[in-house]
Amino acid sequence: MSISVERSDGVATVTLCRPEVHNAFNGELIADLKREFKSLGADDTVRVIVLAGAGRSFCAGADLGWMRGMVEQDEATNRKGALNLAGMYALLDACPKPVVGRVQGAAIGGGCGLVAVCDIVVAAPRARFGLSEVRLGLAPAVIAPFVVRKIGTSWARNLFLTGERIGPERAFELGLVHRLVASEDALDAAVSDVVSALLRGGPVALGACKILARQADQWTEPSERTASMIASLRVGAEGQEGMRAFLEKRTPSWLEEL
């Protein structure tokens, strides 16, 4: 398999395991990510997902062999492959569990797209981000919706057009990265801190918060949708438990279960 999955105390760590090619995409990796994220998203024992890359890089984009195969295919075949890849990004983006990106080394092209669909991203000093498709005579079409949503139109234009690479500090300023660490040795501890904070939230509430963050700006009738969401959460088992625990000054049940 091109990925590994480890589970511990409600946390699933999905690691891209193609370090010899900087965890670059090929058909197998795409299929494995789709299968595992679909499974983890439906697993009630999983509360948080960490997405990581083995070796020196997070993900360097498309595998050269896979790209070579696309060059030799016709437009219809390329469209089919692009739709498959788009489906993978959409699945990760819509995952009902919080996804934490652990980024070291290169996150280029499609790898930068993976960063864009993570909810919270922690980056090491050697992390490098770029959308270099234009230098190949291409465009980051499949990942564009997720990148634009994360960093905005203005900086997406800049990075799409120049293909330049940026470091973690600049990525942090643009909103692509949320936490910076001083050394790679501190990366795992910082990821653990983020995971611990996420585990304090109710599992159902975390999923609702993801929906709000992804869709609220598209709702044409926000008062109706938001009112319905909070009303449903308040009368649900988790909301009732959380509010009663707060009022009774005790730990909610989802923390006791860890």
C-alpha positions as CSV (number, residue, x, y, z in Angstrom):
1,M,0.0,0.0,0.0
2,S,1.1,3.6,-0.7
3,I,-0.2,4.8,2.7
4,S,-0.2,3.5,6.3
5,V,-2.9,4.1,8.9
6,E,-2.2,4.0,12.6
7,R,-5.0,4.4,15.3
8,S,-4.6,5.4,18.9
9,D,-7.1,6.9,21.4
10,G,-9.5,8.3,18.8
11,V,-6.8,9.6,16.4
12,A,-6.0,8.1,13.0
13,T,-2.7,9.0,11.4
14,V,-2.6,8.6,7.7
15,T,0.9,8.7,6.3
16,L,1.8,8.9,2.6
17,C,4.4,6.1,2.2
18,R,6.3,6.8,-1.1
19,P,9.4,8.6,0.3
20,E,11.6,7.5,-2.6
21,V,9.5,9.8,-4.8
22,H,8.7,12.4,-2.2
23,N,5.3,10.9,-1.7
24,A,4.2,12.0,-5.2
25,F,0.7,11.0,-6.5
26,N,0.0,8.1,-8.7
27,G,-3.2,6.1,-9.3
28,E,-2.6,3.8,-6.3
29,L,-2.0,6.6,-3.9
30,I,-5.2,8.4,-5.0
31,A,-7.3,5.3,-4.7
32,D,-5.8,4.5,-1.2
33,L,-6.5,8.0,0.1
34,K,-10.1,7.9,-1.2
35,R,-10.7,4.5,0.4
36,E,-9.2,5.2,3.8
37,F,-10.7,8.7,4.2
38,K,-14.1,7.3,3.3
39,S,-13.7,4.6,5.9
40,L,-12.3,6.9,8.6
41,G,-14.9,9.5,8.0
42,A,-17.6,6.9,8.8
43,D,-15.8,5.4,11.8
44,D,-17.3,6.6,15.0
45,T,-14.2,5.6,17.0
46,V,-12.1,8.1,15.0
47,R,-12.3,11.6,16.3
48,V,-9.3,13.3,14.5
49,I,-7.3,12.5,11.4
50,V,-3.6,13.5,11.0
51,L,-2.3,13.6,7.4
52,A,1.5,13.2,7.2
53,G,4.2,12.2,4.7
54,A,7.1,9.8,5.3
55,G,10.7,10.9,4.7
56,R,11.9,14.3,3.7
57,S,8.7,15.6,2.0
58,F,5.0,15.9,2.6
59,C,4.0,15.5,-1.0
60,A,5.8,16.7,-4.1
61,G,2.8,16.6,-6.5
62,A,2.3,14.2,-9.4
63,D,4.6,11.2,-9.9
64,L,6.7,11.5,-13.0
65,G,5.7,8.1,-14.3
66,W,2.0,8.9,-13.7
67,M,2.4,12.2,-15.5
68,R,4.2,10.4,-18.4
69,G,1.2,8.2,-18.7
70,M,-1.2,11.1,-18.9
71,V,0.9,12.8,-21.6
72,E,0.3,9.8,-23.8
73,Q,-3.5,9.6,-23.3
74,D,-6.2,11.4,-25.1
75,E,-8.4,14.3,-23.7
76,A,-11.2,12.0,-22.6
77,T,-8.9,9.8,-20.6
78,N,-7.2,12.8,-19.1
79,R,-10.6,14.2,-18.1
80,K,-11.5,10.9,-16.4
81,G,-8.3,10.9,-14.5
82,A,-8.7,14.5,-13.5
83,L,-12.3,13.8,-12.2
84,N,-10.9,10.9,-10.2
85,L,-8.3,13.2,-8.6
86,A,-10.9,16.0,-8.0
87,G,-13.1,13.4,-6.3
88,M,-10.2,12.6,-3.9
89,Y,-9.7,16.2,-2.9
90,A,-13.5,16.7,-2.5
91,L,-13.7,13.6,-0.2
92,L,-10.8,14.9,2.0
93,D,-12.2,18.4,2.1
94,A,-15.7,17.2,3.1
95,C,-14.4,14.6,5.6
96,P,-16.6,15.0,8.8
97,K,-13.6,14.6,11.0
98,P,-11.0,17.3,11.6
99,V,-8.0,16.8,9.5
100,V,-4.6,18.0,10.7
101,G,-1.8,18.4,8.2
102,R,1.8,17.6,9.4
103,V,4.0,19.2,6.8
104,Q,7.7,18.9,6.4
105,G,9.7,19.5,3.2
106,A,8.0,19.9,-0.2
107,A,4.3,20.4,-0.6
108,I,4.2,21.2,-4.3
109,G,1.4,21.2,-6.8
110,G,-1.0,18.5,-5.8
111,G,0.7,18.3,-2.4
112,C,-0.1,22.0,-1.9
113,G,-3.7,21.0,-2.7
114,L,-3.6,18.4,0.1
115,V,-2.5,21.2,2.5
116,A,-5.4,23.3,1.3
117,V,-8.0,20.7,2.2
118,C,-6.6,20.1,5.8
119,D,-8.5,22.0,8.5
120,I,-5.4,22.9,10.5
121,V,-1.8,22.8,9.2
122,V,1.4,22.6,11.2
123,A,4.6,23.3,9.3
124,A,8.3,22.7,9.9
125,P,11.0,25.2,8.9
126,R,12.0,23.2,5.8
127,A,8.5,23.1,4.5
128,R,8.1,24.6,1.0
129,F,4.9,25.3,-0.8
130,G,4.3,26.0,-4.5
131,L,1.8,25.8,-7.4
132,S,4.3,25.3,-10.2
133,E,1.9,23.9,-12.9
134,V,2.2,27.0,-15.0
135,R,5.9,26.2,-15.6
136,L,4.9,22.9,-17.2
137,G,2.4,24.7,-19.5
138,L,-0.5,23.6,-17.2
139,A,-2.7,25.1,-14.5
140,P,-3.6,23.9,-11.0
141,A,-7.2,23.4,-12.1
142,V,-8.3,20.5,-9.9
143,I,-7.0,22.0,-6.7
144,A,-7.8,25.6,-7.5
145,P,-11.2,25.8,-5.7
146,F,-9.7,24.5,-2.4
147,V,-6.6,26.8,-2.7
148,V,-8.6,29.9,-3.5
149,R,-11.0,29.2,-0.6
150,K,-8.0,28.9,1.7
151,I,-5.9,31.9,0.7
152,G,-8.2,34.1,-1.4
153,T,-8.3,35.2,-5.0
154,S,-5.5,37.8,-4.9
155,W,-2.7,35.6,-3.6
156,A,-4.0,32.6,-5.7
157,R,-3.6,34.7,-8.8
158,N,0.0,35.5,-7.7
159,L,1.0,32.0,-7.0
160,F,-0.8,30.4,-9.9
161,L,0.8,32.8,-12.4
162,T,4.3,32.9,-11.0
163,G,4.7,29.3,-9.9
164,E,7.0,30.6,-7.2
165,R,7.7,28.6,-4.1
166,I,7.2,30.0,-0.6
167,G,8.4,29.1,2.8
168,P,6.4,28.3,5.9
169,E,6.4,31.9,7.2
170,R,4.8,33.3,4.0
171,A,2.4,30.4,3.9
172,F,1.4,31.2,7.5
173,E,0.8,34.9,6.5
174,L,-1.4,33.8,3.6
175,G,-3.5,31.4,5.8
176,L,-2.3,28.2,4.1
177,V,-0.5,27.2,7.4
178,H,-1.8,27.7,10.9
179,R,1.0,26.7,13.2
180,L,4.8,27.1,12.8
181,V,7.5,25.3,14.7
182,A,11.1,26.3,15.3
183,S,12.5,22.9,14.4
184,E,11.5,19.7,12.8
185,D,12.0,17.9,16.1
186,A,9.1,20.1,17.5
187,L,6.7,19.1,14.7
188,D,5.1,16.0,16.4
189,A,4.7,17.8,19.7
190,A,2.9,20.7,18.0
191,V,0.6,18.3,16.1
192,S,-0.2,16.6,19.3
193,D,-1.1,19.9,20.9
194,V,-3.5,20.6,18.1
195,V,-5.0,17.1,18.3
196,S,-5.5,17.5,22.1
197,A,-7.4,20.7,21.5
198,L,-9.6,19.1,18.9
199,L,-10.4,16.1,21.1
200,R,-11.9,18.5,23.7
201,G,-14.7,19.3,21.3
202,G,-17.8,17.1,20.9
203,P,-17.5,14.7,17.9
204,V,-20.9,15.8,16.4
205,A,-20.1,19.4,17.1
206,L,-16.8,19.2,15.3
207,G,-18.6,17.9,12.2
208,A,-21.1,20.7,12.4
209,C,-18.3,23.3,12.7
210,K,-16.6,21.9,9.6
211,I,-19.9,22.3,7.7
212,L,-20.2,25.9,8.9
213,A,-16.7,26.8,8.0
214,R,-17.0,25.3,4.5
215,Q,-20.5,26.3,3.5
216,A,-21.8,29.2,5.6
217,D,-20.7,31.9,3.2
218,Q,-22.7,30.2,0.4
219,W,-26.0,30.0,2.3
220,T,-28.5,32.3,0.8
221,E,-30.7,32.1,3.9
222,P,-28.2,32.0,6.8
223,S,-30.6,32.8,9.6
224,E,-32.8,29.7,8.8
225,R,-29.9,27.3,8.3
226,T,-27.8,28.5,11.3
227,A,-30.9,28.5,13.5
228,S,-31.8,25.0,12.5
229,M,-28.3,23.8,13.1
230,I,-27.9,25.2,16.6
231,A,-31.4,24.0,17.6
232,S,-30.7,20.5,16.4
233,L,-27.4,20.4,18.3
234,R,-28.9,21.8,21.5
235,V,-31.6,19.0,21.6
236,G,-29.2,16.3,20.5
237,A,-27.6,13.8,23.0
238,E,-24.2,15.4,22.6
239,G,-25.4,18.9,23.0
240,Q,-27.5,18.0,26.0
241,E,-24.5,16.3,27.6
242,G,-22.2,19.1,26.9
243,M,-24.4,21.8,28.3
244,R,-25.3,19.8,31.4
245,A,-21.6,19.0,32.0
246,F,-20.8,22.7,31.8
247,L,-23.6,23.7,34.2
248,E,-22.8,20.9,36.6
249,K,-19.0,21.7,36.4
250,R,-18.0,18.2,35.3
251,T,-16.2,16.6,32.4
252,P,-18.4,15.8,29.4
253,S,-18.7,12.1,28.5
254,W,-16.7,12.3,25.3
255,L,-13.6,13.3,27.2
256,E,-14.0,10.6,29.8
257,E,-14.1,8.0,26.9
258,L,-10.5,8.9,25.8
